[in-house]
Amino acid sequence: MHNTNTLCGYIPYPASLHHLDGRDIFITKTNEGDKLIITGENPGFVGEKEDGHLVADLTHENALSLRRLFPFTAPRTGLKRGCSMGVGDRLGIATTGHLRAFSRFPNIFPVFAQQSIRELTLTGRSFDDVLDCVTFAVFREGYESGFGADGDHLKKPEEIAYALRSGYSMITLDSSEHIRGDFPDDYVPAKETQTRYLGSAFDLGDGLSLEFAAADLGRAAYIYDEAIRFIMDMHEQFIKGRDVDFEISIDETMTPTTPLEHYYVASELTRLDVRFASLAPRFCGEFQKGIDYIGDIAQFDKELMTHAAIAKKFGYKLSVHSGSDKFSVFPSVGKHTDGEFHLKTAGTNWLEAVRLIAQKAPALYRRLHEYALSHFSEATKYYHVTTNLDKIPELSAVADGDLPMLMEMNDARQLMHITYGILLTAKKEDGTFLFRDDLYTLWAEYAEDYAQLLDHHIGRHMSTLLG
Ligand SMILES: [Zn+2]
């Protein structure tokens, strides 16, 4: 190695070299994984002292120090205006690829850390761990434009407290447990509610307006009133007075959110002084995991126009959940929101990691695939999909070189998508992991290939959304 490339005998990742009051701080690759190297006086890292420098592991303690010393490695708010996108990384290795895509679309604010409690449980991770992986990645890649961290689909006060304690800048409140699924025909809302909503048309601009019939109002109030109270409580307790991007999710329900119901929820929350950055309705049609939109695109387009106008009127952004791979409706989303929206993807990042295994390690892919097939029904407890396993080709009939093609087939995508937790935590009889260690070894070996796959795939989301 040339001397000019080394510092204290280490080769830094070039973009990781940062300076702080005369010290050099950088990340280097070693046989035991990546390490932080700090020259000069130690500003608070925990590590091994060597000749004139410190060698520190990528631990939670050291992530905290980085966030303190280099604010760009800590999450911040940024959802309120413009376009933003959440890219959940269930593996802790995707940020390098993600930030390349975001660097090509500098007007999109990235939410690199985004995880729900369900995902944490299924992968055995913590909010701290998810955020720490992002902190080290943005430091290593020298990505200084800022990012958000989203405690996604939180349902309970203790879950919100947990995400805030870990320094998350965004809270997505899932009020689905308070949204009623049934509906009696004869429900009559309170007198004041009737006075507020009946007998007048609500102008949304652009020639759009909404008017409630008594039955519409009864239905909206019956289904959402308890959820609205819950949202108000959580806002009061955790959000008010804090610099947090607050997102309201009413998307995990049995039936789609009609524009009238959306209007009712937004109008009531505004009246009750709840401030939020974004709201996720459940759109018509199906937003299944990891595949394109299923449903009537013309109807989606028409309803989205009204949903977007409602959001604009009350001053927040529409949020599109399960946004992975919904290429056929992305142009509508970009157009009707004037490019002001939030979109969440998660599973597609895992599927690109699976694609990499299919490309580079066919034998391991075959083992994963067979295991996923035999555990598929367990996984459907957590995710709604309409996968037809019979449509997936027999693996024995697929040549090694054709395995990556499976990632172009919806049924195979969903098979591998919803079983991620089972695959990552599967254990042998002796208690060691069945796949996890082999997978991470390969992903580390082909880190550059994974970054390229994600840059391409997430970049395709961005270019389709923004036209
Ligand atoms: Zn959702």
Residues whose N, C-alpha, C, O or C-beta is under 5 A from the ligand:
A	BS01	ZN	S249 D251 H321
